[in-house]
Amino acid sequence: MFYKEELEPYKKRGQYLMNLRYLNRQHEPLTGMCVQAKLEFQAVLKSSVTGVSWRAW
């Protein structure tokens, strides 16, 4: 993913904006991994606990 401003070298970008974009790029994959881990953990709990009513999170 890239931003239009990154392709325009004559524009001066602020450090704050660049840091924000960098953090956003890091946040997306980490969030995806956390969601995947939570779903897998719930699946393991569902398969290991039998006869107990399960409440979805």
KOLGU-4560 file (N, C-alpha, C; in nm, 3 decimals, padded with zeros to 5 digits):
<recs>
<n_xx: 00.084 n_yy: -00.116 n_zz: 00.000 ca_xx: 00.000 ca_yy: 00.000 ca_zz: 00.000 c_xx: 00.089 c_yy: 00.124 c_zz: 00.000 mol: A seq: 1 type: MET>
<n_xx: 00.049 n_yy: 00.224 n_zz: -00.073 ca_xx: 00.126 ca_yy: 00.348 ca_zz: -00.076 c_xx: 00.028 c_yy: 00.465 c_zz: -00.082 mol: A seq: 2 type: PHE>
<n_xx: 00.080 n_yy: 00.580 n_zz: -00.052 ca_xx: 00.001 ca_yy: 00.701 ca_zz: -00.054 c_xx: 00.049 c_yy: 00.791 c_zz: -00.166 mol: A seq: 3 type: TYR>
<n_xx: -00.042 n_yy: 00.865 n_zz: -00.222 ca_xx: -00.011 ca_yy: 00.952 ca_zz: -00.335 c_xx: 00.103 c_yy: 01.049 c_zz: -00.302 mol: A seq: 4 type: LYS>
<n_xx: 00.102 n_yy: 01.101 n_zz: -00.181 ca_xx: 00.204 ca_yy: 01.200 ca_zz: -00.142 c_xx: 00.345 c_yy: 01.140 c_zz: -00.144 mol: A seq: 5 type: GLU>
<n_xx: 00.354 n_yy: 01.010 n_zz: -00.121 ca_xx: 00.486 ca_yy: 00.946 ca_zz: -00.119 c_xx: 00.548 c_yy: 00.943 c_zz: -00.258 mol: A seq: 6 type: GLU>
<n_xx: 00.467 n_yy: 00.953 n_zz: -00.361 ca_xx: 00.518 ca_yy: 00.950 ca_zz: -00.497 c_xx: 00.551 c_yy: 01.089 c_zz: -00.549 mol: A seq: 7 type: LEU>
<n_xx: 00.522 n_yy: 01.190 n_zz: -00.472 ca_xx: 00.547 ca_yy: 01.328 ca_zz: -00.514 c_xx: 00.664 c_yy: 01.384 c_zz: -00.432 mol: A seq: 8 type: GLU>
<n_xx: 00.786 n_yy: 01.378 n_zz: -00.484 ca_xx: 00.903 ca_yy: 01.416 ca_zz: -00.405 c_xx: 00.911 c_yy: 01.566 c_zz: -00.374 mol: A seq: 9 type: PRO>
<n_xx: 00.844 n_yy: 01.650 n_zz: -00.450 ca_xx: 00.855 ca_yy: 01.793 ca_zz: -00.427 c_xx: 00.773 c_yy: 01.839 c_zz: -00.307 mol: A seq: 10 type: TYR>
<n_xx: 00.681 n_yy: 01.756 n_zz: -00.257 ca_xx: 00.603 ca_yy: 01.793 ca_zz: -00.139 c_xx: 00.680 c_yy: 01.753 c_zz: -00.014 mol: A seq: 11 type: LYS>
<n_xx: 00.681 n_yy: 01.841 n_zz: 00.082 ca_xx: 00.748 ca_yy: 01.811 ca_zz: 00.208 c_xx: 00.646 c_yy: 01.751 c_zz: 00.304 mol: A seq: 12 type: LYS>
<n_xx: 00.674 n_yy: 01.633 n_zz: 00.352 ca_xx: 00.584 ca_yy: 01.565 ca_zz: 00.443 c_xx: 00.633 c_yy: 01.584 c_zz: 00.586 mol: A seq: 13 type: ARG>
<n_xx: 00.538 n_yy: 01.598 n_zz: 00.676 ca_xx: 00.573 ca_yy: 01.612 ca_zz: 00.817 c_xx: 00.608 c_yy: 01.479 c_zz: 00.880 mol: A seq: 14 type: GLY>
<n_xx: 00.693 n_yy: 01.482 n_zz: 00.980 ca_xx: 00.735 ca_yy: 01.361 ca_zz: 01.049 c_xx: 00.617 c_yy: 01.295 c_zz: 01.120 mol: A seq: 15 type: GLN>
<n_xx: 00.527 n_yy: 01.376 n_zz: 01.174 ca_xx: 00.411 ca_yy: 01.321 ca_zz: 01.244 c_xx: 00.326 c_yy: 01.237 c_zz: 01.150 mol: A seq: 16 type: TYR>
<n_xx: 00.300 n_yy: 01.288 n_zz: 01.030 ca_xx: 00.218 ca_yy: 01.217 ca_zz: 00.933 c_xx: 00.286 c_yy: 01.087 c_zz: 00.889 mol: A seq: 17 type: LEU>
<n_xx: 00.414 n_yy: 01.092 n_zz: 00.869 ca_xx: 00.487 ca_yy: 00.971 ca_zz: 00.828 c_xx: 00.486 c_yy: 00.867 c_zz: 00.939 mol: A seq: 18 type: MET>
<n_xx: 00.501 n_yy: 00.910 n_zz: 01.065 ca_xx: 00.496 ca_yy: 00.817 ca_zz: 01.178 c_xx: 00.357 c_yy: 00.754 c_zz: 01.189 mol: A seq: 19 type: ASN>
<n_xx: 00.255 n_yy: 00.834 n_zz: 01.168 ca_xx: 00.118 ca_yy: 00.783 ca_zz: 01.175 c_xx: 00.093 c_yy: 00.677 c_zz: 01.068 mol: A seq: 20 type: LEU>
<n_xx: 00.141 n_yy: 00.700 n_zz: 00.950 ca_xx: 00.125 ca_yy: 00.602 ca_zz: 00.843 c_xx: 00.203 c_yy: 00.474 c_zz: 00.873 mol: A seq: 21 type: ARG>
<n_xx: 00.322 n_yy: 00.490 n_zz: 00.927 ca_xx: 00.404 ca_yy: 00.374 ca_zz: 00.961 c_xx: 00.334 c_yy: 00.290 c_zz: 01.068 mol: A seq: 22 type: TYR>
<n_xx: 00.280 n_yy: 00.356 n_zz: 01.170 ca_xx: 00.210 ca_yy: 00.284 ca_zz: 01.276 c_xx: 00.085 c_yy: 00.215 c_zz: 01.223 mol: A seq: 23 type: LEU>
<n_xx: 00.016 n_yy: 00.280 n_zz: 01.131 ca_xx: -00.104 ca_yy: 00.220 ca_zz: 01.073 c_xx: -00.068 c_yy: 00.093 c_zz: 00.996 mol: A seq: 24 type: ASN>
<n_xx: 00.042 n_yy: 00.096 n_zz: 00.924 ca_xx: 00.086 ca_yy: -00.021 ca_zz: 00.850 c_xx: 00.125 c_yy: -00.135 c_zz: 00.943 mol: A seq: 25 type: ARG>
<n_xx: 00.176 n_yy: -00.103 n_zz: 01.060 ca_xx: 00.210 ca_yy: -00.206 ca_zz: 01.158 c_xx: 00.085 c_yy: -00.259 c_zz: 01.227 mol: A seq: 26 type: GLN>
<n_xx: -00.012 n_yy: -00.172 n_zz: 01.250 ca_xx: -00.131 ca_yy: -00.208 ca_zz: 01.326 c_xx: -00.219 c_yy: -00.309 c_zz: 01.252 mol: A seq: 27 type: HIS>
<n_xx: -00.232 n_yy: -00.294 n_zz: 01.123 ca_xx: -00.322 ca_yy: -00.381 ca_zz: 01.046 c_xx: -00.284 c_yy: -00.529 c_zz: 01.056 mol: A seq: 28 type: GLU>
<n_xx: -00.158 n_yy: -00.567 n_zz: 01.031 ca_xx: -00.126 ca_yy: -00.711 ca_zz: 01.042 c_xx: -00.134 c_yy: -00.763 c_zz: 01.185 mol: A seq: 29 type: PRO>
<n_xx: -00.096 n_yy: -00.679 n_zz: 01.283 ca_xx: -00.103 ca_yy: -00.723 ca_zz: 01.422 c_xx: -00.247 c_yy: -00.747 c_zz: 01.464 mol: A seq: 30 type: LEU>
<n_xx: -00.336 n_yy: -00.660 n_zz: 01.423 ca_xx: -00.477 ca_yy: -00.677 ca_zz: 01.456 c_xx: -00.530 c_yy: -00.805 c_zz: 01.394 mol: A seq: 31 type: THR>
<n_xx: -00.492 n_yy: -00.830 n_zz: 01.270 ca_xx: -00.535 ca_yy: -00.953 ca_zz: 01.204 c_xx: -00.485 c_yy: -01.077 c_zz: 01.276 mol: A seq: 32 type: GLY>
<n_xx: -00.361 n_yy: -01.074 n_zz: 01.322 ca_xx: -00.306 ca_yy: -01.190 ca_zz: 01.394 c_xx: -00.378 c_yy: -01.211 c_zz: 01.527 mol: A seq: 33 type: MET>
<n_xx: -00.411 n_yy: -01.102 n_zz: 01.596 ca_xx: -00.482 ca_yy: -01.113 ca_zz: 01.724 c_xx: -00.621 c_yy: -01.172 c_zz: 01.704 mol: A seq: 34 type: CYS>
<n_xx: -00.691 n_yy: -01.127 n_zz: 01.602 ca_xx: -00.824 ca_yy: -01.179 ca_zz: 01.573 c_xx: -00.816 c_yy: -01.327 c_zz: 01.538 mol: A seq: 35 type: VAL>
<n_xx: -00.718 n_yy: -01.363 n_zz: 01.456 ca_xx: -00.702 ca_yy: -01.504 ca_zz: 01.417 c_xx: -00.670 c_yy: -01.590 c_zz: 01.538 mol: A seq: 36 type: GLN>
<n_xx: -00.584 n_yy: -01.544 n_zz: 01.626 ca_xx: -00.549 ca_yy: -01.620 ca_zz: 01.747 c_xx: -00.671 c_yy: -01.638 c_zz: 01.836 mol: A seq: 37 type: ALA>
<n_xx: -00.752 n_yy: -01.532 n_zz: 01.849 ca_xx: -00.873 ca_yy: -01.542 ca_zz: 01.932 c_xx: -00.970 c_yy: -01.644 c_zz: 01.874 mol: A seq: 38 type: LYS>
<n_xx: -00.989 n_yy: -01.643 n_zz: 01.743 ca_xx: -01.079 ca_yy: -01.739 ca_zz: 01.680 c_xx: -01.029 c_yy: -01.882 c_zz: 01.696 mol: A seq: 39 type: LEU>
<n_xx: -00.899 n_yy: -01.901 n_zz: 01.679 ca_xx: -00.843 ca_yy: -02.035 ca_zz: 01.694 c_xx: -00.853 c_yy: -02.083 c_zz: 01.839 mol: A seq: 40 type: GLU>
<n_xx: -00.832 n_yy: -01.993 n_zz: 01.933 ca_xx: -00.843 ca_yy: -02.028 ca_zz: 02.074 c_xx: -00.986 c_yy: -02.069 c_zz: 02.109 mol: A seq: 41 type: PHE>
<n_xx: -01.083 n_yy: -01.993 n_zz: 02.057 ca_xx: -01.223 ca_yy: -02.027 ca_zz: 02.081 c_xx: -01.257 c_yy: -02.162 c_zz: 02.021 mol: A seq: 42 type: GLN>
<n_xx: -01.203 n_yy: -02.193 n_zz: 01.904 ca_xx: -01.228 ca_yy: -02.322 ca_zz: 01.839 c_xx: -01.171 c_yy: -02.436 c_zz: 01.923 mol: A seq: 43 type: ALA>
<n_xx: -01.052 n_yy: -02.415 n_zz: 01.980 ca_xx: -00.992 ca_yy: -02.517 ca_zz: 02.065 c_xx: -01.076 c_yy: -02.538 c_zz: 02.190 mol: A seq: 44 type: VAL>
<n_xx: -01.122 n_yy: -02.429 n_zz: 02.249 ca_xx: -01.206 ca_yy: -02.442 ca_zz: 02.368 c_xx: -01.336 c_yy: -02.515 c_zz: 02.336 mol: A seq: 45 type: LEU>
<n_xx: -01.396 n_yy: -02.482 n_zz: 02.224 ca_xx: -01.521 ca_yy: -02.548 ca_zz: 02.185 c_xx: -01.500 c_yy: -02.698 c_zz: 02.167 mol: A seq: 46 type: LYS>
<n_xx: -01.389 n_yy: -02.735 n_zz: 02.106 ca_xx: -01.365 ca_yy: -02.877 ca_zz: 02.079 c_xx: -01.324 c_yy: -02.952 c_zz: 02.206 mol: A seq: 47 type: SER>
<n_xx: -01.264 n_yy: -02.885 n_zz: 02.302 ca_xx: -01.217 ca_yy: -02.953 ca_zz: 02.422 c_xx: -01.323 c_yy: -02.960 c_zz: 02.531 mol: A seq: 48 type: SER>
<n_xx: -01.416 n_yy: -02.866 n_zz: 02.532 ca_xx: -01.518 ca_yy: -02.865 ca_zz: 02.636 c_xx: -01.647 c_yy: -02.921 c_zz: 02.576 mol: A seq: 49 type: VAL>
<n_xx: -01.686 n_yy: -03.037 n_zz: 02.625 ca_xx: -01.807 ca_yy: -03.099 ca_zz: 02.574 c_xx: -01.913 c_yy: -03.101 c_zz: 02.683 mol: A seq: 50 type: THR>
<n_xx: -02.037 n_yy: -03.083 n_zz: 02.645 ca_xx: -02.147 ca_yy: -03.087 ca_zz: 02.741 c_xx: -02.163 c_yy: -02.958 c_zz: 02.819 mol: A seq: 51 type: GLY>
<n_xx: -02.088 n_yy: -02.857 n_zz: 02.787 ca_xx: -02.099 ca_yy: -02.729 ca_zz: 02.856 c_xx: -02.150 c_yy: -02.628 c_zz: 02.755 mol: A seq: 52 type: VAL>
<n_xx: -02.250 n_yy: -02.551 n_zz: 02.796 ca_xx: -02.302 ca_yy: -02.450 ca_zz: 02.703 c_xx: -02.195 c_yy: -02.345 c_zz: 02.677 mol: A seq: 53 type: SER>
<n_xx: -02.179 n_yy: -02.308 n_zz: 02.554 ca_xx: -02.073 ca_yy: -02.215 ca_zz: 02.512 c_xx: -02.135 c_yy: -02.084 c_zz: 02.472 mol: A seq: 54 type: TRP>
<n_xx: -02.081 n_yy: -01.976 n_zz: 02.524 ca_xx: -02.128 ca_yy: -01.843 ca_zz: 02.488 c_xx: -02.025 c_yy: -01.782 c_zz: 02.395 mol: A seq: 55 type: ARG>
<n_xx: -02.070 n_yy: -01.740 n_zz: 02.275 ca_xx: -01.977 ca_yy: -01.679 ca_zz: 02.178 c_xx: -01.935 c_yy: -01.543 c_zz: 02.230 mol: A seq: 56 type: ALA>
<n_xx: -01.811 n_yy: -01.512 n_zz: 02.208 ca_xx: -01.756 ca_yy: -01.383 ca_zz: 02.254 c_xx: -01.790 c_yy: -01.276 c_zz: 02.160 mol: A seq: 57 type: TRP>
</recs>
